[in-house]
Amino acid sequence: MSPSTAAAAFSAHAGQYTALRRRLVPCYEEFYGAAVDVLSLSARPPQRVLDLGAGTGLLSEAIVTAFPSVSIELLDGSAPMLDQARARLGDAVAAVHVADLADPLPDGRFDAIVSALAIHHLPDADKRRLFARAREALIAGGVFVNAEQVAGPTDALTGVYGSTWERDCRTLGATDAELDGARERMRHDRCADVESQLRWLREAGFTVADCIYKSWRFAVLAGFTS
């Protein structure tokens, strides 16, 4: 499925998306918290940040809370989700881009480029091209943070990731209908394993690449420039 098809699927659930994500990402606080923590490693607070696949602005909201002076640009293929993100973030939003992740990035250089649970919708070749574009769009000393849904290093472990996810979501109160809806949206997923993605980040020109946080199928990957 194309990224634009995935955007349409998520647009249909824009109104319920924020509440659903808290039930369908069992490690929500730690996962998003780790992505924000990576930005604290820079020599100075980030001033200009691009959020790829921004959705309803959940990751950007966490970034604005941690860095109140930050200026955020939002990019997503779903206009309804971006409407919610703009309302959530208010004056912190410098620009909104309704665009596909496979499209060219907005002009200019960024202190940080971030993404949460979006890039796994791209085929692997497009992931690699996006990593390279992100590297080119960062300032010296900038960072790319990808809070992502990943595959396991083997099919067996990918299966374990799935069963563990379902167990933990049910513990948080996810219903059969919510899980069925999530599985339907997951038909658009093209997840890659952590080691492959770290290699692709290094090949894209990032000086250092690391997995900062991981809990089964959820991982926070970071690429640092020098």
N, C-alpha and C positions, 0 to 999 in steps of 0.2 A: 504494500500500500504506500502511496506517496505521502510525504509530510503534509501536503494540503488536505488530503483525505483524513489524516489523523487529526488535524486542526478542526475540521468540521465535526468529527466525532466528539471531541472535547467541548466544542462550542455548545453542543446540545445539552451539556451538563454544567454549564458555567455557573448557574445559580446555586447549585449544590456542591460545587467543587471544593470549596475551602473546608467545609465541615467533613466531607468525605475523605479528604487527604489526611486529616488527623486520625481517622479510623483505619485508613488503608496503608499508612506508613507507620508501623508500630513503634519505630524508633524516632518519631517525628522531632522531638526536642533536641536529642543528641545529634541527629542527622543535620538539621538546619543549623544548629549551634556550631557544629564543627566547620561548616562552610563559612560562617561568619568569622570564626576564630582564625581561619587562614588569613583573612584580610588584616588581622591585627599583627601579622608577622612583618608587614612592610615597614619601611623606615618612617613613613608618615601616613596619617589616615588617608584613605582613598578619597579623592575629590570627584572623579568622574568614573562612573561604573555603568557598564552595559549588561543588562540581564537578558540572556537568550532563552526563548521559550518561557517568557516571564509569567504566563498564565494570569492568575488573579493577584499576583504580586506578593506572594507569601515570603519568598526568599528576600526580595527587595525590602519588604517591611522589616524583617529582622536586621538587614543591613542599615536601614535608616535609623532604627532604634539604637544600634551600636555606634553609628557615626552620623549624628544629626545634621552635619553640614554637607553631607554627600549629595551629589547631583546624579540622578538615575535616568538612564535611557532604557526603555522597555521595547523588546522585540518579540512578537509572537504572531502566529498565523491566524489566531482567533480574535477578531475584533470585540466580541462580547466579553471575553476574559480580560482583554486590555481595558475595557471600560471599567470593570470592577477594580483592576489594579490602579488605574488613575484615581478613582474615588478613594481607594484605600490610602494611597501615598501622598495625595495632595500636591503641595508645592515642591516636594522633593523630585517630582517628575519633570525632567528637562525636555524630553521628547518621547513620542510613541511611534513605533514603526510596525505596521501590519505587514509582515514579511515572512517568508519561508526561511528555515535555518540553512537551506542550501543556497540562498541568495547572498550577494555581497553584503558585507557588514556596513553599518553607517559610517560616514566619513569621520575622520579625526582619530586621535589616540586616546586610550583609556588607561586609567590606573589599574583597573581590574575589570575582567569580563567573567561573569558568573552564569551558571545555569543550574536548574534543579529539575530533574526528572523529565527531560525533554529530548536530549541528544540521542537517547537510545531509540528514538523513532527513525533515525537515519540509517541507511545501509552503511556498512563499514567504510567503504570508499568515501562516502560523503562525510562521515565522522572525521576521517583523516584530513580531508580538505578543509573542514571547519576548524580543526585544531590549528592548521597552518594559517588560516585567515585570522584566527584569534591572536596567534603569536605576532603577526604583522601589525595588528591593531593596538598592541599594548606599548606603553612607554617602557623605557629601560627601567628595570626593577619592578615591572608590573607582574600581575599574577592572574592566571586563569583557574577558576574553581568550578568543577563539574560535580555536583551532588547528584549521583546517578543510580539508576537501577541496572545491575550488572548480571551477567551470566556467570555460572561457576566454571572452573577450569575443566570440568568433565560434565557430560550429560547427567550422570548420576547425582552430582552435587547440585546442578541446576534444579533437578527434581526435588532435592532436599530443601533448597531455597524456597521453592513453591509451596511445599507442604508446611514448612515453618511459618511462612508468611500467612497462610490461611489460618493456622492455629492462633497466631498472635493477633490477627485482625478480629477473629471471633472473640477472643478474650477482651478486646476493646469495645465489643458490642456491634461489630459489623454484621449486617443481616445477610441472609442468602441472596436477596435481590441485589444488595450492594456488591457482594462478591461476584455474582454473575455479571453485573455491569462492568466491574473492573476487569474480569477475564475477557469480556467482549472488547474493551478498549485495548487490552494487552495483545490483541490480534495484530495491532499496528507496531508492536515492539520488535526491535532488531538489536537485542542486547549483546554486548561484547564482554569478555572477561577482563578482569582488572589488569593482568600482566600485559595483554595485548594493547590496552589503551595507554598504559604507561609508556610502552615502547613507541606508540604512535606520537605521543606528546614529545618525546625526546627527538624522534625523527622530524617533527615539525619545527624543531629549533629551540625548544624549552631547555634551559640549562640544567634544571633539576625537575624531576617529576616524582610524585610520591602519592601513595594512598594514605590519606590522613586519618580516615575513619572507615570502619566497615562493620556492618551487622547483617550477615547473611546476604540477601540480594541488594542491600543498600550500601553504597560506598561513596566517599567524598575523595575525589581525585584532584590533584593540584599540579599545575605547571608554573614554574618560576622563571622569570627572565633575569638577565644580569645587565 
